[in-house]
Amino acid sequence: MPPALLEISVKAVVRTSAADDIVPTETACLKALERYLDTRRGQIGGRGWQIGESVHASALYGLLQSVRTVLEVELLHMTVVVIERGEAREVSEAALRDLPHGIVVSGTHEVTASIG
């Protein structure tokens, strides 16, 4: 059975301390998400994602919280789209455990920073 692609997209709202930090914070968060969700060089330590490994929203919270200028992650919504046999369908995070033949790929991300 060929692997299914697990396209992970993130929409997040984070807080930063200064107006000058808004754009750099959004950019740093987007880069962190892209790097972490990269199929070949992502994951912890840059070892890449193996078939059957799952992404958890809690890990993404921690990832965004580790960005130097992020004070707090106010909201994080993770969307998972399974692409298999030419068809795409959205599934819940809990459904990932039923996809042992899935491999993580980065989707589309949106991060909004505000002062607070």
N, C-alpha and C positions, 0 to 999 in steps of 0.2 A: 504494500500500500504506500503510495507516495505521501510525503508529509503535507499536512494542511498548513497554510500560512495563518498565523494568528496576528492580525494587524491591530496593534495597540495604539489608541489615540487618547490623548489626555487634554482635558480642559481644566485649568486651575486659576485660582485667584490667590495672590500672595500679598503680604504687606511688607513695606520697606520704610525706612525712617526719613528719607528726604526725597524731594521732588527730582533732584539730580540723579537719584538712583533708580528711578522708574524704568527707563529704557534699558540701562545696563542690566538691571535685575531681570527683566523679561527676557532679554537676549541670553543671559547666563542660564536661566531656567530652561529655555528652549534647547540650548546646546547640551545641557546636562541630560535632558530627556532623550534627545537624538543619540547621544553617545551611549547611554545606558541601554536603550532599546535596539541598538545596532546588532543585527544578527551575528555578524562575525567578530566584532570587537567590543560588544557591549557587555552587560552583566557586571557583577562585582569583579574587580581586578582585570577587566578587559578580556576575559577568557571566551566571550561569545556565548550564545544560547545554544543549548543542545536540544534535540528533538525530545519533546515530552516535558520540558521545563515550563513552569508557569510564572506569570508576572502577578504580583499582588499589589493592590492599591497602597497598602501600608508601606511597602518598599519605596513607592513613588513619593509618598509624603516625606519620608526620610531623605530621599534624594533631593527634593526641592528645598527642604529645611536646611540642608547642608550648604546651599548657596550662601556665600558670605553675607550678602545684603538682604537676605530674606529674614524678616522678624518672625513671621508666622504664615503658615499655609492655611488660609481661611476656607478654601473649598477645593476639592479635587474630584473630578469625575473621569473615570476610566471607561472607555468604550472598547469592546473587543469585537472585531469582525473576522469571522472565519472564512477563508477563501479556499475552496476545495472543489476540484473537478470543474473549474471555470465558474463556480457560483459563489456568491458572497452572502453571508447571513450574520446578523448581530446576535451575540450570545452574552450571557451574564458571566461575571468573573467566576462564579461557582461552577459553571459549565466547563471551565478549562480542565478540570480534573478528568473529564470524560473524553479528552482529546490527547491521548498519549502519543499520537502521531503528529502533533502540532509543533510548529517552530515559530518563535517570536520574530516579528518584523515591526519596524517603527511605522506608525501611521501619521496622522496630522495632529499637531499640537497647538494649543492656544493658551497663552499665559498672560494674565492681566495683573499688573502690579498697581497698588495704591499706597498712599501714605497713611501711616497709622501706627 
